[in-house]
Amino acid sequence: MAQAIANRLNKGDPEGVARENARLREWIADQLDQGRVFEPGKVRSSEKGVVAVVEPIHEEMFPGRVRAQRSDRVR
């Protein structure tokens, strides 16, 4: 999921995608080392294809670049 978002944010910049993906892998590994558990990535299908559903965790992965809509639903 993070890689798909990084690809979209850095469209047309393969070196930027590579840097972002390396940074994300390190961030995710650090989170896992600290005992964090991630839910499986969520996607939705539309006539335009399959897209990632951006949730609050992605705001942490891409600070200042990705915003997730807040929902009033109780999980």
C-alpha positions in Angstrom: 0.0 0.0 0.0 2.8 2.4 1.0 4.6 1.7 -2.2 1.5 2.4 -4.3 1.1 5.8 -2.6 4.8 6.6 -3.0 4.6 5.8 -6.8 1.6 8.1 -7.1 3.2 11.0 -5.2 6.4 10.7 -7.2 4.9 10.0 -10.6 7.5 10.5 -13.3 10.4 10.5 -10.8 11.8 6.9 -10.6 14.7 8.0 -8.3 12.2 9.8 -6.0 10.1 6.6 -5.9 13.1 4.5 -5.0 14.2 6.9 -2.2 10.6 7.1 -0.8 10.2 3.3 -0.9 13.5 2.8 0.9 12.5 5.3 3.5 9.1 3.7 3.9 10.6 0.2 4.3 12.8 1.5 7.1 9.9 3.4 8.8 7.7 0.2 8.6 10.6 -2.0 10.0 11.1 0.5 12.9 7.4 0.4 13.7 7.4 -3.4 13.6 10.5 -3.5 15.9 8.5 -1.3 18.4 5.7 -3.9 18.4 3.3 -2.1 16.2 0.8 -4.3 14.3 -0.6 -3.2 10.9 -3.9 -4.2 9.5 -3.9 -5.4 5.9 -4.0 -2.6 3.3 -7.5 -1.7 2.1 -8.4 -1.1 -1.5 -11.5 -0.4 -3.5 -12.4 -1.1 -7.0 -14.0 1.4 -9.4 -14.4 1.8 -13.2 -10.9 3.4 -13.1 -9.3 0.3 -11.5 -8.2 -0.6 -8.0 -7.1 2.2 -5.7 -5.7 2.3 -2.2 -7.9 3.6 0.6 -5.9 6.2 2.5 -6.3 5.9 6.2 -4.7 7.8 9.1 -1.7 5.5 9.2 -0.6 6.9 5.9 -0.5 10.4 7.3 2.3 9.1 9.5 4.1 7.5 6.6 3.9 10.6 4.4 3.8 13.5 6.9 2.5 16.7 5.3 1.9 15.0 1.9 -1.1 12.7 2.5 -4.3 13.5 4.4 -6.9 11.0 5.3 -10.5 11.9 5.7 -11.7 11.3 9.2 -14.8 9.3 9.7 -17.2 9.4 12.6 -17.6 5.6 12.4 -16.7 3.5 15.5 -14.3 0.7 14.6 
